[in-house]
Amino acid sequence: MTIKAGDNVPAATMHEMGTDGPVKVSSADIFSKKKVLMFGLPGAFTPTCSAQHLPGYLRFADKLKAKGIDEIVCFSVNDAFVMGAWAVDQGVDGRVRMIGDGSADFTKAAGLELDRISGGMGIRCQRFAMVVDDGKIVSIDIEPSGEFEISSAESQLGKI
């Protein structure tokens, strides 16, 4: 079952790249005691994700934070090494937290999996954006497959 507004975020362990390698982070670490805008995407270094989705959040990070967002999280079913390399490639510089869900644990617990096995990409995450306040989902926008609009930084900025 897919998560929805009013639900608590599911418990799961993910990873992010630290200075000495991958570091485990729990969903509680990410969402507790703060307002987080997490956007999820099918994969790092993919065309729409690299050309529009992540760059939009980098461009509007300050405006989103001025509207009360404490942290912006980019989320994908990639490992921490890939997410770290993508952060360097995109010039993230700490404006967005890059979280990898290499085993799709959070993705599956949230009901957001996207089967791309036949295309050689395995299980991916649907494209989405959600606002979470102290672990409770305030809003979630899930894109229909192949679309990119409601999960964009511009769309989310207009809603907050």
C-alpha positions as CSV (number, residue, x, y, z in Angstrom):
1,M,0.0,0.0,0.0
2,T,1.3,3.4,-1.0
3,I,1.9,6.0,1.8
4,K,-0.3,9.0,1.9
5,A,-0.8,12.3,3.7
6,G,-1.4,11.8,7.4
7,D,0.7,8.6,7.5
8,N,4.0,8.3,9.5
9,V,7.0,7.7,7.2
10,P,7.9,4.0,7.3
11,A,10.9,2.8,9.3
12,A,13.8,1.8,7.0
13,T,17.6,2.1,6.8
14,M,19.2,3.9,3.9
15,H,22.7,5.3,3.2
16,E,24.5,8.5,2.4
17,M,28.1,9.2,1.4
18,G,30.2,10.4,4.4
19,T,33.8,11.5,4.4
20,D,35.0,8.0,5.0
21,G,32.5,6.1,2.9
22,P,28.8,5.1,3.1
23,V,27.0,5.9,6.4
24,K,23.7,4.2,7.5
25,V,20.9,6.6,8.2
26,S,17.4,5.6,9.4
27,S,14.2,7.2,8.3
28,A,14.0,8.6,11.9
29,D,17.4,10.2,11.5
30,I,16.1,11.9,8.3
31,F,12.6,13.0,9.4
32,S,12.5,13.5,13.2
33,K,12.0,17.0,14.7
34,K,12.2,18.9,11.4
35,K,10.3,19.7,8.3
36,V,11.7,17.9,5.3
37,L,10.9,18.0,1.6
38,M,12.0,14.7,0.1
39,F,11.9,14.2,-3.6
40,G,12.4,10.8,-5.1
41,L,13.4,9.8,-8.6
42,P,14.1,6.7,-10.6
43,G,17.9,7.1,-10.8
44,A,21.0,9.2,-10.5
45,F,22.6,10.3,-13.8
46,T,19.4,9.6,-15.7
47,P,18.2,12.3,-18.2
48,T,15.2,14.0,-16.5
49,C,16.7,13.5,-13.0
50,S,20.0,15.1,-14.0
51,A,18.7,17.8,-16.3
52,Q,15.6,19.0,-14.4
53,H,14.6,17.3,-11.2
54,L,17.7,17.7,-9.0
55,P,18.8,21.0,-10.7
56,G,15.4,22.5,-9.9
57,Y,15.8,21.8,-6.2
58,L,19.3,23.2,-6.2
59,R,18.0,26.4,-7.9
60,F,15.1,26.8,-5.5
61,A,16.7,25.5,-2.3
62,D,16.9,28.9,-0.6
63,K,13.3,29.8,-1.5
64,L,12.0,26.5,-0.1
65,K,14.0,26.9,3.1
66,A,12.7,30.5,3.4
67,K,9.2,28.9,3.4
68,G,9.9,26.7,6.4
69,I,11.6,23.7,4.9
70,D,14.5,22.7,7.2
71,E,16.1,20.1,4.9
72,I,15.7,19.0,1.3
73,V,16.4,15.4,0.5
74,C,17.1,13.8,-2.9
75,F,16.2,10.1,-2.7
76,S,16.9,7.3,-5.2
77,V,17.3,3.6,-5.4
78,N,21.0,3.9,-5.9
79,D,23.9,3.2,-3.5
80,A,25.7,5.9,-1.5
81,F,28.7,5.8,-3.8
82,V,26.5,6.7,-6.8
83,M,24.6,9.4,-4.9
84,G,27.9,10.9,-3.7
85,A,29.3,11.0,-7.2
86,W,26.1,12.5,-8.5
87,A,26.3,15.2,-5.8
88,V,29.8,16.1,-7.0
89,D,28.8,16.1,-10.6
90,Q,25.7,18.3,-10.0
91,G,27.5,20.7,-7.6
92,V,25.2,20.0,-4.7
93,D,27.5,21.5,-2.1
94,G,25.3,20.6,0.9
95,R,22.2,22.4,-0.4
96,V,20.4,19.0,-0.8
97,R,21.0,15.9,1.2
98,M,21.6,12.9,-1.1
99,I,20.2,9.6,0.3
100,G,20.5,6.2,-1.4
101,D,18.2,3.3,-1.0
102,G,20.3,0.7,-2.8
103,S,18.2,-2.2,-1.5
104,A,14.9,-0.4,-2.1
105,D,13.9,-1.0,1.6
106,F,12.3,2.4,2.1
107,T,10.9,2.4,-1.4
108,K,9.1,-0.9,-0.9
109,A,8.0,0.0,2.7
110,A,6.5,3.2,1.2
111,G,4.8,1.4,-1.7
112,L,6.7,3.5,-4.2
113,E,8.5,0.8,-6.2
114,L,8.7,1.0,-9.9
115,D,9.5,-2.2,-11.8
116,R,12.0,-1.5,-14.5
117,I,13.5,-5.0,-14.6
118,S,12.6,-5.6,-18.2
119,G,14.6,-2.5,-19.1
120,G,17.6,-3.7,-17.2
121,M,17.3,-1.1,-14.4
122,G,15.8,-3.4,-11.7
123,I,13.4,-2.1,-9.1
124,R,13.4,1.7,-9.0
125,C,11.5,4.4,-7.1
126,Q,8.6,6.3,-8.6
127,R,9.1,10.0,-9.1
128,F,7.6,11.9,-6.2
129,A,7.8,14.8,-3.7
130,M,6.6,14.8,-0.2
131,V,6.7,17.2,2.7
132,V,7.2,15.5,6.1
133,D,6.9,17.3,9.5
134,D,8.5,15.4,12.4
135,G,7.9,12.1,10.8
136,K,4.3,12.6,9.6
137,I,3.6,13.0,5.9
138,V,1.9,16.4,5.3
139,S,1.6,16.0,1.5
140,I,2.8,13.6,-1.2
141,D,2.7,14.0,-4.9
142,I,3.5,10.9,-7.0
143,E,4.0,11.4,-10.8
144,P,2.3,9.1,-13.3
145,S,5.0,7.0,-15.0
146,G,7.0,9.0,-17.5
147,E,5.8,12.4,-16.3
148,F,7.6,15.2,-14.5
149,E,5.6,18.1,-13.2
150,I,4.0,17.8,-9.7
151,S,7.2,16.6,-8.1
152,S,9.3,19.5,-9.4
153,A,10.8,22.1,-7.1
154,E,8.7,24.8,-8.8
155,S,5.5,22.9,-8.2
156,Q,6.4,22.2,-4.5
157,L,7.4,25.8,-4.0
158,G,3.9,26.9,-5.1
159,K,2.2,24.5,-2.7
160,I,4.2,25.3,0.5
